[in-house]
Amino acid sequence: MPFPSTHPTLEAALTAKGYAEPTPVQAAVLQPEAHDRDLLVSAQTGSGKTVAYGLALASTLLGTEERMGAPGAPLALVIAPTRELALQVQRELIWLYGPAGARVASCVGGMDVRREARALADGCHLVVGTPGRLRDHLERGRLDTSAMRAVVLDEADEMLDLGFREDLEFILDATPAERRTLLFSATIPRDIATLAKRYQREAVRIDTIDQSQPHGDIEYRAVRIAPNEMELAIVNILRFVEARGAMIFCHTREAVRHLHGSLVERGFSAVALSGELTQSERTHALQALRDGRARVCVATDVAARGIDLPDLGLVIHADLPNNRDTLLHRSGRTGRAGRKGTCVLIVPYTRRRKAESLLAAARVDALWGPPPSADDVRAADQRRFVADPAFTEETTEEDAAWARTLLEQRSPEDVAAALVRIYRARLPAPEEVFDDGGASERPGRDRPERGDRRDGKPTRPPRPADDGPGSEGMVRFRMNVGRRNNADPRWLLPIICRLGHVTKNEVGVIRIFDRETTFEIAEVHAPRFMASVRRSTNDEDIRIEPFEGPKGPPKKAHKPFARKRPDGDNRHADAAPPRRDGPPKDRPPHKKKAKSKER
């Protein structure tokens, strides 16, 4: 549908930018009932919120005038949680309000504060900033809010998550009470509702999110992996999906640094985003993604909040999100503005239940499966190679001359093989990954595997035998993964070696049971092994400890029976009665009760 009637100057800007029809949130804020009202809007990331509140502010900032007046004290303030989002909003408002002669200033942490102070002193119409820097300018008297007609809180839930409540309240209290307040948030939890109730007046509630199907333009996949093969699985996913842009989320800066280095080493054009980077480094990394010089971005949650990247077709959760909201925020980087996207969760066997509960909380249906194998990647490469546009482009005379020269000197097979080698040379090699053969997808995967006896009855899996510390010259240890976690020596052995700083030659027999696995380490290396395990940073929820026999609840000690003495002296009632060689004389021998035939 066409855009609803809006300001003529902004309509011209939309047409010049190629906007033909509004997104749901843009259409909603332009309805008559929302005109000049406070708005409380919940909309997904990437739904066009910046343009939406830019259009909603037109009647407040421009009225019936075609252009803004002379710049002075700012008329509107937009608050965003991160530097990247604030600068992105500034760019959007510049092209939207540029034809109206608007001057848009930014005030964000990490930028030159003196330049910002000069921009505010010279006068502007709109200010976009982050909470901390805006509060600093207010406290120092650089930001004049006396003429302010509207305040916008963009990604309000993220600002509260990041601990900016006090700053937001300070800023809002410093603005005129008769202003308009537009609050945009992906979710409306209790904290957001409380903030809206305090600072908004009879706000119009707009909800454009289909709660029954979050992120409908995103295909979710859950990839089960051996805990030590996270990097290998990510390499194959990046190679198999072949999205123009991809973002990978990790929990910590160290994880970002390590994964980024590993991908660059393999030949991927990748950049990193984390809190330890300077603003200049972050800006260059984002620009590399926007202009296509980089294809992959590895980032922490905080560094990637609010970032809008064009053609981001793939999001990978290298570390599982901590909660439902983080899952949706991360995933919302793709599937934006009507485009389709793919979201992949990397799920170690030891964390499958956490992943399932996370997806259930987000009401997301994910397709479970193994990571793409090296053969899968090569088959996809072959399909893409055959469909390459180079084979369908028009052949020039110069191209034909080169082709004739080649065929005079080489056979067609040699030319085709050389072309394949050239194509493959620019691609990182796929990795060999462990596949459980679908065992984790079969019904009853949480129950132990059972064999069959000759009579067809199932046999119970053996329990660890309490046969001491281990074989001669070996010390036995246990870890808390077993058959229910798809434990397999092919991925257990590398983990044992990595956590304990030993080689496979120092590892003895590995026995896998239902809920645990026991293994042996050479006795001379056992102390060093245990010390290394205690020092290791283990992110796979795998615990290793010395083996001390089968684990289980201790048997309850029965209190010895003692009868009361006829004279009332019960001082030794808790003492054990003397042992007899036979049954007591005053009681008949114990007889077994006949089993009842009734069920």
C-alpha positions in Angstrom: 0.0 0.0 0.0 1.2 3.6 -0.5 2.4 5.8 2.4 -0.3 7.5 4.3 -0.5 11.2 3.9 2.5 12.9 5.6 4.5 16.1 5.3 5.2 17.0 1.6 8.9 17.6 2.2 9.4 14.2 3.9 7.4 12.6 1.1 9.9 13.9 -1.4 12.7 12.5 0.7 11.0 9.1 0.9 10.5 9.0 -2.9 14.1 10.0 -3.5 15.3 7.2 -1.2 13.1 4.6 -3.0 10.4 4.1 -0.3 7.3 2.8 -2.1 5.2 1.5 0.8 5.4 1.6 4.6 6.3 -1.1 7.0 3.6 -2.0 9.6 5.1 0.2 12.3 5.5 3.2 9.9 1.8 2.9 8.8 0.7 2.6 12.4 2.3 5.8 13.7 0.8 7.8 10.8 -2.8 6.8 11.6 -5.1 9.7 12.7 -5.4 8.5 16.2 -1.6 8.7 16.7 -1.3 12.3 15.4 0.5 14.6 17.9 0.1 11.9 20.7 2.6 10.2 23.0 3.4 6.8 21.6 4.3 3.5 23.3 5.4 1.2 20.4 6.7 -2.4 20.4 8.2 -3.4 17.1 10.9 -5.9 16.1 14.4 -4.7 15.3 14.8 -4.0 11.6 11.1 -3.0 11.1 11.8 0.6 10.1 11.4 2.2 13.5 13.8 5.2 12.8 11.8 6.3 9.8 8.6 5.6 11.7 9.3 8.1 14.5 11.0 10.5 12.1 7.6 10.7 10.2 5.7 10.8 13.5 7.7 13.9 14.6 6.9 15.8 11.4 3.7 17.5 12.7 5.5 18.5 15.9 8.7 19.8 14.3 7.5 21.3 10.9 3.8 21.8 11.3 2.6 23.4 8.1 6.0 24.8 7.2 8.1 23.3 4.4 11.4 24.0 6.0 12.9 24.3 9.5 13.7 27.7 10.9 17.1 29.0 11.9 19.0 26.4 14.1 19.1 27.2 17.8 18.1 25.2 20.9 17.2 21.7 19.7 13.5 20.9 19.1 13.8 17.1 19.5 16.0 14.6 21.2 16.5 10.9 20.3 18.2 8.7 22.9 19.8 5.4 21.8 21.6 2.7 23.8 24.9 2.5 21.8 27.2 4.6 19.8 26.7 2.6 16.6 22.9 2.9 16.8 23.0 6.6 17.6 25.2 7.4 14.6 23.0 5.2 12.4 19.9 7.1 13.6 21.7 10.4 12.8 22.3 9.2 9.2 18.7 8.2 8.8 17.4 11.5 10.1 19.8 13.5 8.0 18.4 12.1 4.7 14.8 12.2 5.9 14.9 15.8 7.2 17.7 17.1 5.0 15.4 18.5 2.4 13.7 20.5 5.2 17.0 22.2 6.1 17.3 20.3 9.4 20.6 20.2 11.2 21.1 17.0 13.2 23.8 16.8 15.8 25.2 13.7 17.6 26.4 13.3 21.2 27.8 9.9 21.8 30.4 8.4 24.1 33.9 7.9 22.6 33.6 10.8 20.2 35.3 14.3 20.4 33.4 16.1 23.2 34.7 19.5 22.1 33.3 19.1 18.6 30.0 18.1 20.0 30.0 21.1 22.3 30.7 23.4 19.3 27.8 21.8 17.3 25.4 22.4 20.2 26.6 26.0 20.6 26.2 26.7 16.9 22.6 25.5 17.1 20.7 22.5 15.7 17.2 21.1 15.3 17.6 17.5 16.4 20.1 15.8 18.7 20.8 12.1 18.7 22.9 10.7 21.6 23.6 8.0 24.1 22.4 8.4 27.7 25.7 8.9 29.4 27.1 11.6 27.0 23.7 13.4 26.9 23.6 13.6 30.7 27.2 14.9 30.7 26.3 17.7 28.3 23.2 18.6 30.4 25.2 18.7 33.7 27.8 21.0 32.0 25.1 23.3 30.6 26.0 22.6 26.9 22.6 21.1 26.0 19.7 23.5 26.2 16.3 21.7 26.5 14.1 24.7 26.9 12.7 24.6 23.4 12.4 20.8 23.2 9.1 19.6 21.8 9.7 15.8 21.6 11.9 13.1 23.1 12.3 9.6 21.5 13.6 6.6 23.4 14.9 4.1 20.9 15.5 0.5 22.0 14.3 1.4 25.5 14.4 -2.1 26.8 18.1 -2.4 25.8 18.9 0.9 27.6 17.4 -0.4 30.8 19.2 -3.7 30.4 22.5 -1.8 30.1 21.8 0.1 33.4 20.8 3.5 32.0 17.6 4.0 34.0 19.0 6.8 36.2 20.5 8.6 33.2 17.2 8.4 31.3 15.2 9.7 34.3 17.7 12.6 34.7 17.4 13.5 31.0 13.6 13.2 30.9 13.2 15.3 34.1 15.3 18.0 32.5 13.0 18.4 29.4 9.8 20.5 29.4 6.7 18.7 30.8 4.5 19.5 27.8 6.8 17.7 25.3 5.8 14.6 23.3 7.4 11.3 24.4 7.8 8.5 21.9 9.0 5.2 23.4 10.1 2.4 21.0 11.0 -1.0 22.4 11.2 -4.6 21.1 9.5 -5.8 24.3 7.4 -4.0 26.9 8.5 -5.6 30.2 7.4 -4.2 33.6 10.3 -1.7 33.8 9.3 -0.2 30.4 5.7 0.1 31.4 6.6 1.8 34.6 8.8 4.3 32.8 6.0 5.0 30.2 3.4 5.5 32.9 5.6 8.1 34.7 6.8 10.1 31.7 4.0 9.7 29.1 0.5 11.2 29.0 -2.3 9.0 27.7 0.0 7.3 25.2 -1.3 5.5 22.2 -0.2 1.8 22.5 1.0 0.3 19.2 2.0 -3.3 18.9 3.3 -4.6 15.5 4.8 -7.8 16.8 3.1 -11.2 16.2 3.8 -12.8 19.5 2.8 -16.2 18.2 5.6 -16.1 15.6 8.6 -14.1 16.5 10.8 -13.0 13.6 8.6 -14.6 10.9 11.2 -13.8 8.2 13.9 -15.8 10.0 14.6 -19.5 9.6 15.9 -21.0 12.8 18.3 -24.0 12.8 19.8 -25.8 15.8 23.1 -27.5 15.0 24.2 -30.2 17.4 28.0 -30.5 17.8 30.7 -32.2 19.8 31.7 -29.7 22.4 35.2 -29.3 21.1 34.2 -28.6 17.5 32.5 -25.3 17.7 35.0 -23.5 15.4 34.9 -26.3 12.9 31.1 -26.2 12.7 31.1 -22.4 12.3 33.6 -22.7 9.4 31.4 -25.2 7.6 28.2 -23.2 8.3 29.7 -20.0 6.8 30.9 -22.0 3.8 27.7 -23.8 3.3 25.2 -20.9 3.7 27.4 -18.5 1.7 25.5 -15.4 2.9 26.8 -12.0 1.8 27.0 -10.9 5.4 27.1 -12.9 8.6 27.3 -12.0 12.3 28.6 -14.4 15.0 27.8 -13.8 18.7 30.1 -14.7 21.6 29.7 -14.1 25.3 33.2 -12.6 26.0 35.8 -10.4 24.4 38.4 -13.2 24.7 36.0 -15.5 22.8 35.5 -12.8 20.1 39.3 -12.3 19.7 40.0 -16.0 19.5 37.2 -16.9 17.0 38.0 -13.8 14.8 41.7 -14.8 14.7 40.8 -18.4 13.8 38.5 -17.3 10.9 41.0 -14.8 9.5 43.7 -17.5 9.6 41.5 -19.8 7.5 41.0 -17.1 4.9 37.7 -15.5 5.8 37.3 -11.7 5.5 36.2 -11.1 9.0 36.1 -8.2 11.5 35.6 -8.1 15.3 33.4 -5.9 17.5 33.9 -5.8 21.2 34.2 -3.3 24.0 38.0 -3.2 24.0 38.1 -1.6 20.5 38.4 2.2 20.1 35.6 4.1 18.4 37.8 4.5 15.3 38.4 0.7 15.1 34.7 0.0 15.5 33.8 2.5 12.8 36.3 1.0 10.3 35.0 -2.5 11.1 31.4 -1.5 10.4 32.3 0.3 7.2 34.2 -2.7 6.0 31.0 -4.8 6.4 28.8 -2.2 4.7 31.0 -1.8 1.6 31.6 -5.5 1.3 35.3 -5.7 2.1 34.4 -7.9 5.1 31.8 -10.6 5.1 31.8 -11.9 8.7 31.5 -9.9 12.0 32.3 -11.6 15.3 30.8 -9.6 18.2 29.7 -9.6 21.8 26.1 -8.8 22.6 26.8 -5.3 23.9 29.0 -4.3 20.9 26.3 -5.5 18.4 23.2 -3.9 20.0 21.3 -1.7 17.5 23.6 -2.3 14.6 21.9 -2.3 11.2 23.9 -4.0 8.4 22.7 -4.3 4.9 22.3 -7.8 3.4 23.0 -9.6 6.7 21.6 -13.0 5.8 23.1 -15.1 8.6 23.3 -14.9 12.4 25.3 -17.6 14.3 25.0 -18.0 18.1 28.5 -19.4 18.8 27.6 -19.2 22.5 24.0 -19.9 23.5 22.1 -16.8 24.6 21.4 -16.4 28.3 17.7 -15.8 27.9 14.8 -15.4 25.5 15.2 -11.7 24.9 18.9 -12.0 24.1 18.0 -14.7 21.5 15.5 -12.5 19.8 17.8 -9.4 19.9 20.6 -11.3 18.4 18.5 -13.0 15.8 16.9 -9.7 14.9 20.1 -8.6 13.1 18.9 -10.6 10.1 15.4 -10.9 8.5 15.0 -7.2 8.5 12.7 -5.0 6.4 11.1 -7.9 4.7 14.3 -9.7 3.8 14.7 -13.4 4.7 17.4 -14.5 7.1 18.9 -17.6 8.7 19.7 -18.0 12.4 21.8 -20.9 13.6 22.3 -22.0 17.2 25.5 -24.0 17.9 24.4 -26.6 20.5 27.0 -28.8 22.1 25.5 -32.2 23.1 26.0 -31.3 26.8 23.7 -28.2 26.4 20.8 -29.6 24.3 18.2 -29.2 27.1 19.2 -25.6 27.7 18.8 -24.9 24.0 15.4 -26.6 23.9 14.1 -24.6 26.8 15.4 -21.4 25.3 13.7 -22.0 22.0 10.5 -22.9 23.8 10.5 -19.7 25.8 11.0 -17.7 22.6 8.2 -19.8 20.9 10.6 -20.6 18.0 10.5 -23.8 16.0 14.0 -24.7 15.0 15.2 -27.4 12.5 17.6 -29.7 14.4 20.4 -31.4 12.6 24.2 -32.0 12.4 26.6 -29.3 11.0 27.3 -29.4 7.3 29.9 -32.0 6.5 32.9 -31.3 4.3 31.2 -33.2 1.5 28.0 -31.1 1.9 30.1 -27.9 1.5 31.9 -29.3 -1.6 28.6 -30.2 -3.1 27.2 -26.7 -2.5 30.4 -25.3 -4.0 29.9 -27.3 -7.1 26.3 -26.1 -7.5 27.3 -22.5 -7.0 30.2 -22.9 -9.4 27.9 -24.3 -12.2 25.4 -21.5 -11.6 28.1 -18.7 -11.6 27.0 -15.7 -13.7 30.3 -15.8 -15.5 28.9 -18.7 -17.5 25.9 -16.7 -18.7 27.5 -13.4 -19.4 27.9 -12.2 -23.0 31.3 -13.4 -24.5 33.3 -10.6 -26.0 35.7 -11.0 -29.0 38.6 -10.7 -26.6 37.2 -13.4 -24.4 36.7 -15.7 -27.4 40.3 -15.1 -28.6 41.6 -16.1 -25.2 39.5 -19.2 -25.2 40.7 -20.3 -28.7 44.3 -19.8 -27.6 43.8 -21.9 -24.5 42.0 -24.7 -26.4 44.9 -24.8 -29.0 47.4 -25.4 -26.2 45.3 -27.3 -23.6 42.6 -29.9 -23.7 39.1 -28.9 -22.6 39.5 -31.1 -19.5 42.7 -29.3 -18.5 41.1 -25.9 -19.0 38.0 -26.9 -16.9 40.2 -28.4 -14.2 42.3 -25.2 -14.0 39.1 -23.2 -13.8 37.9 -25.3 -10.8 41.2 -24.9 -9.0 41.1 -21.1 -9.5 37.6 -21.1 -8.1 38.5 -23.2 -5.1 41.6 -21.3 -4.3 39.6 -18.3 -3.1 37.5 -20.4 -0.7 38.5 -21.5 2.8 38.7 -25.3 3.0 35.8 -27.1 4.8 36.5 -29.0 8.0 35.8 -32.6 8.9 33.3 -32.6 11.8 31.9 -35.4 14.0 28.4 -36.6 13.2 26.5 -38.8 15.7 24.5 -40.3 12.8 21.3 -38.8 14.1 21.4 -40.6 17.4 20.4 -37.4 19.3 17.3 -37.1 17.0 15.9 -40.5 17.7 13.0 -40.8 20.2 14.2 -41.6 23.7 17.6 -40.1 23.1 17.9 -39.3 26.9 17.6 -43.0 27.8 20.7 -45.2 27.7 21.3 -47.3 24.7 20.6 -51.0 25.3 21.7 -54.1 23.5 19.7 -57.2 22.7 20.2 -60.7 24.3 19.6 -63.9 22.5 16.1 -64.2 24.1 15.2 -60.7 22.7 15.1 -59.0 26.1 17.0 -55.7 26.5 20.1 -55.8 28.6 20.9 -52.9 31.0 24.2 -51.0 30.3 27.0 -52.0 32.7 27.8 -49.8 35.6 31.3 -48.7 36.4 33.1 -51.2 38.5 34.6 -50.0 41.7 37.9 -51.7 41.0 40.2 -49.2 42.5 42.2 -46.3 40.9 42.6 -48.1 37.5 44.8 -50.4 35.6 48.4 -50.9 36.7 50.3 -47.7 36.2 47.1 -45.7 35.5 44.8 -43.5 37.5 41.1 -43.4 36.8 39.0 -40.2 36.4 35.4 -39.6 35.6 33.5 -36.9 33.7 29.8 -36.0 33.8 28.9 -36.9 30.3 27.7 -40.2 29.0 25.5 -41.9 26.4 22.7 -39.5 27.0 25.0 -36.7 25.8 26.0 -38.7 22.7 29.4 -39.3 24.2 31.9 -40.7 21.8 35.7 -41.3 22.1 36.2 -39.4 18.9 35.3 -36.1 20.6 35.9 -37.0 24.2 39.6 -37.7 23.7 40.4 -34.2 22.3 38.5 -32.6 25.2 40.5 -34.7 27.7 43.7 -33.8 26.1 42.9 -30.1 25.8 41.6 -29.6 29.4 44.3 -31.7 31.0 47.3 -30.7 28.7 48.1 -34.3 27.8 48.5 -36.2 24.6 46.4 -39.2 23.5 49.4 -41.5 24.3 49.0 -40.7 28.0 45.2 -41.6 28.0 44.2 -45.2 28.7 40.9 -47.0 28.5 37.8 -44.9 28.1 34.5 -46.4 29.3 31.2 -44.7 28.4 28.1 -45.3 30.6 24.7 -43.8 30.7 25.4 -40.6 32.6 29.1 -40.6 33.0 32.4 -41.6 31.4 35.5 -43.0 33.0 39.0 -42.8 31.6 42.5 -43.5 32.6 45.6 -41.3 32.7 49.2 -42.5 33.1 50.1 -42.4 36.8 53.2 -40.3 36.3 51.1 -37.6 34.5 48.0 -37.7 36.7 48.9 -34.9 39.2 49.8 -32.6 36.3 46.6 -33.6 34.5 44.4 -32.8 37.5 46.1 -29.5 38.1 45.6 -28.5 34.5 41.9 -29.4 34.6 41.4 -27.2 37.6 43.1 -24.3 35.9 41.4 -24.7 32.5 38.5 -22.4 31.5 35.8 -24.9 30.6 32.8 -23.6 28.7 31.2 -26.9 27.9 29.7 -27.8 31.3 32.0 -30.8 31.5 33.4 -31.6 34.9 36.4 -33.9 35.5 37.3 -35.4 38.9 39.1 -38.4 40.3 37.2 -41.7 40.1 36.2 -43.0 43.6 33.8 -45.7 42.6 30.2 -45.6 41.4 28.3 -42.6 42.5 24.9 -42.7 44.1 23.0 -41.6 47.2 24.4 -43.0 50.4 22.4 -45.7 52.0 20.4 -44.6 54.9 21.8 -46.0 58.2 19.2 -47.9 60.1 18.9 -47.1 63.8 19.5 -50.2 66.0 16.4 -51.6 67.6 16.2 -51.5 71.5 13.4 -52.5 73.7 12.4 -50.6 76.9 13.5 -52.2 80.1 10.7 -53.1 82.5 12.3 -51.1 85.3 12.2 -47.9 83.1 16.0 -47.6 82.9 16.5 -46.7 79.2 19.9 -45.1 79.5 21.2 -47.6 76.9 18.1 -47.7 74.7 20.2 -46.5 71.7 22.8 -49.2 72.2 22.9 -52.0 69.8 21.4 -55.3 71.2 23.8 -58.2 71.6 24.1 -60.4 68.6 22.6 -63.9 68.6 23.5 -66.9 66.5 19.9 -67.7 65.8 16.5 -66.2 66.0 15.2 -65.0 69.4 13.7 -67.7 71.5 10.6 -65.8 72.2 9.8 -65.4 68.5 9.1 -68.0 65.9 11.5 -68.3 62.9 10.8 -65.9 60.1 8.7 -67.3 57.3 8.4 -65.8 53.8 5.0 -64.6 52.9 3.3 -66.2 50.0 3.1 -63.9 47.0 -0.4 -62.7 46.1 -1.6 -63.7 42.7 -3.8 -60.6 42.4 -2.3 -57.6 40.7 
